[in-house]
Amino acid sequence: MNERNIIYAMLYRQLRRYFRAKSRVLGTIINPLMFFLFLGMGFSASMRGISAAIGVDYLAFLAPGIAVMTTFTASFIGGISVIWDREFGFLKEVLVAPASRTYAILGRALGDSVTSVLQTFLIMILIYAIVPSLKVGGMLFALGTCFITSLMFNSLGIAIASKMRSPEGFQLIANVLIFPLIFLSGAFYPIENLPAVVKPIFYINPLTYSVDLTRYFMVGISSLPVHLDLTVLLLLTAIFTFLSARTFNRTTLD
């Protein structure tokens, strides 16, 4: 089978699965939006000092963080579908098919990444309507950043799920990782205002570079050089994609 056809087939399958689950589509829009409204409005008054220091309204500062949070959560959780495919037999068809496992898992990761970016796009439309001060011209570049982020964390989720047999076990790992990574990314408060002793924790978090680059495109401010953000994201995406392909190639049904 042609490698390109394998990628297209897996990508198409993931898109079909996503749009068939209408409750999932609705849930992925409502949850981040409620988070943005309640957290943003609740903290906007108390964050006036920070808003004055960074030069933007807190809602505008928070918006890129919510966009990246939407992408990250949807993409990382997407790895659990590998376990479900093992349970329902589809994984067996993929493993025994006369086709490259590497291209199959790449198509799967691309499909899940596209659906994650679609979710983020819908959230962004609502966020831009609520916060008109955001840079409209930066939306496309912000979505590109979210796609890279999605491919990175979806690949990581696939690599983890390929070694597991229990959906509950994967969900436990996801719950342990998701919120620390989000809250230690600078999505909710500026890194510059943090004590020097905790800043290294933020800098080793891959999500920090995604939030910072997305904020640069949507708001026009960043804590780190833009070229550093992009380099780190591309490098980690390549590493995690290679790791997911290598792990999936060694997957068995036992």
Residue, then its C-alpha position, 0 to 999 in steps of 0.5 A: m500500500n502506498e505510504r501516502n494512502i496509509i496516512y490519508a486513510m488514518l487521518y480520514r478515520q480520525l476525522r470521521r470518529y471525531f465528527r460522529a461524536k457530537s457530544r464530544v464536539l460540543g463538550t470541547i467547546i463549552n468547557p474551555l469557554m466556561f474556563f475562560l469566562f469564569l477564570g478571566m472575569g473572576f481574576s481580571a479585577s484582582m489582576r489589574g496590577i499585573s495588567a498594567a505591568i504587562g501592558v494588556d488586559y488580563l482577558a487578552f493575556l489569558a486568551p492564548g493560554i486557553a487556546v493552548m490548553t484546549t489544544f493540549t488537552a484534546s491532543f494528549i487525551g487522544g492517545i487513549s484511542v490506541i487502547w480502545d482500538r486494542e480493545f475492539g480489534f481495530l489495532k489488530e487490523v493495523l498491526v497485521a496489515p501489509a503497510s508501514r506502522t510508522y506511516a499508519i501512526l503518523g496518519r493517526a497523529l495528524g488526524d487527531s492533531v487536525t481535530s484538536v486544531l479545529q476545536t481550538f479554532l472554534i474556541m478562538i472565534l468565541i474568544y476573539a468576539i469577547v476580546p476584540s483587542l486581540k490581533v486578528g492577523g495573528m490567528l492563523f499563525a497561532l493556529g499553526t503553533c497549536f497544530i505543532t503543539s497538538l502533534m507533539f503531545n498527541s505523539l507523546g500520548i500515543a507513545i504512552a498508550s502503546k505501552m498500556r492496556s488499561p484506559e483507566g491507567f492512561q486516564l490516571i496518567a493524563n490527570v496527573l500530567i495535564f493540570p501541572l503542565i498547564f499551570l506551570s506554563g505561564a498560561f495564567y500569569p506572567i513568568e517574569n513576575l515569578p521568583a527566580v527559584v521556580k522559573p526553571i520549572f517553567y522553562i523545562n515545560p514544553l507547554t511554556y514555549s507553546v503558550d509564549l509563542t501563541r501569545y506573541f501572535m495573538v497579543g503581541i507580547s512574549s517572555l522568550p525570544v520567538h525563535l527560541d519558542l519555535t525551535v524548541l517546539l519543532l525539536l520536541t515535536a520531532i523527538f516525540t513523533f519519532l518516539s511514538a513511531r518507534t514505540f508503536n512499531r514494537t507494539t504487540l497484541d499480547 
